[in-house]
Amino acid sequence: MNWNESFIWLFGGGTTLAVILSILLSVICTSVPVVLVIWYILRRKKKATSMLQDSRSRLTTTGKIIKSRVEVSGGEVTSVQPRVIYEYSVGATIYQGEQIKAGGKFWSAVTSRDAYNIVDRYPEGMTVTVYYDPENPAESALER
């Protein structure tokens, strides 16, 4: 039996090989995106956790809420987000921030009720404590 006959005998004229390759390809095509999504979510979660831990060493200053509202966007599926902008100074420099919770820009899930509660908690004109990074004062949050 020569090589060609052995191949045909083993793989049924290529049909079995084609089935095996198509199964292998479909497993790769479905698992790679799932693995990438899981990797992305875990990376964001790790970054948020790291920022939360870093926030414990942040310094504080006094700030003032200059804008506080709920933003609604979308059509059939709507997104509701709190938008709280505050102003604070470190030394002679004045900064503006929008981050409510340290690490929140990397990992946050807000329901519409949460969004309205946050805006109610931080009304315009309110004096607040701002937590900022001493190495980069532009990085700040209202909550640890």
FILO-754824 format. One line per field, with one value per residue (C-alpha): y, z, x; residue number from 1. Coordinates in steps of 0.1 Angstrom, whole numbers, plus 5000, padded with zeros to 4 digits. Layout:
BEGIN
v = c(Y	...) .
w = c(Z	...) .
u = c(X	...) .
num = c(NUM	...) .
//
This chain:
BEGIN
v = c(5000	5034	5067	5078	5045	5048	5084	5074	5043	5064	5095	5081	5100	5132	5134	5125	5149	5177	5170	5170	5203	5220	5209	5222	5255	5260	5253	5279	5305	5302	5299	5327	5355	5341	5340	5376	5389	5372	5385	5420	5419	5405	5432	5460	5444	5442	5478	5489	5469	5484	5520	5513	5501	5531	5554	5544	5564	5594	5629	5649	5684	5704	5707	5720	5703	5725	5703	5674	5657	5623	5618	5595	5584	5558	5548	5515	5506	5535	5542	5562	5576	5601	5631	5649	5675	5689	5715	5714	5729	5714	5741	5770	5747	5743	5709	5695	5659	5636	5604	5594	5562	5554	5528	5534	5544	5509	5490	5503	5492	5518	5512	5542	5543	5544	5572	5594	5585	5596	5629	5635	5628	5654	5685	5715	5739	5713	5713	5679	5660	5651	5623	5629	5612	5631	5621	5631	5656	5655	5619	5622	5608	5617	5583	5557) .
w = c(5000	4990	5008	4988	4995	5032	5033	5016	5039	5071	5062	5040	5009	5029	5043	5078	5077	5065	5094	5119	5105	5104	5141	5151	5132	5148	5183	5177	5162	5191	5220	5210	5212	5245	5259	5247	5263	5296	5295	5288	5317	5341	5330	5337	5370	5380	5370	5391	5421	5417	5416	5446	5466	5454	5466	5502	5500	5483	5499	5504	5496	5496	5464	5451	5429	5398	5378	5388	5365	5351	5314	5294	5260	5234	5215	5221	5247	5269	5291	5323	5338	5366	5356	5385	5378	5407	5411	5435	5440	5449	5456	5431	5404	5400	5387	5376	5381	5372	5389	5416	5429	5427	5400	5387	5352	5347	5363	5370	5367	5375	5375	5368	5405	5414	5389	5405	5440	5432	5417	5448	5470	5452	5444	5426	5450	5477	5493	5491	5501	5470	5471	5447	5437	5452	5422	5397	5413	5381	5391	5417	5430	5455	5471	5479) .
u = c(5000	5015	5011	4980	4962	4971	4957	4925	4921	4928	4907	4880	4891	4895	4860	4870	4899	4876	4852	4881	4895	4861	4854	4888	4883	4848	4862	4889	4866	4841	4866	4890	4864	4851	4886	4893	4862	4869	4905	4893	4868	4894	4919	4894	4885	4921	4927	4897	4909	4944	4930	4908	4938	4958	4930	4937	4969	4954	4954	4923	4913	4880	4861	4828	4802	4797	4774	4752	4727	4716	4723	4701	4711	4701	4670	4653	4679	4687	4717	4714	4746	4752	4773	4789	4816	4835	4863	4892	4926	4959	4985	4978	4963	4926	4914	4880	4870	4841	4851	4827	4843	4880	4885	4849	4861	4874	4846	4811	4776	4749	4712	4689	4680	4717	4723	4695	4707	4743	4731	4709	4739	4760	4738	4753	4771	4778	4812	4828	4860	4880	4906	4935	4967	4996	5018	4991	4966	4944	4935	4907	4875	4848	4847	4872) .
num = c(1	2	3	4	5	6	7	8	9	10	11	12	13	14	15	16	17	18	19	20	21	22	23	24	25	26	27	28	29	30	31	32	33	34	35	36	37	38	39	40	41	42	43	44	45	46	47	48	49	50	51	52	53	54	55	56	57	58	59	60	61	62	63	64	65	66	67	68	69	70	71	72	73	74	75	76	77	78	79	80	81	82	83	84	85	86	87	88	89	90	91	92	93	94	95	96	97	98	99	100	101	102	103	104	105	106	107	108	109	110	111	112	113	114	115	116	117	118	119	120	121	122	123	124	125	126	127	128	129	130	131	132	133	134	135	136	137	138	139	140	141	142	143	144) .
//
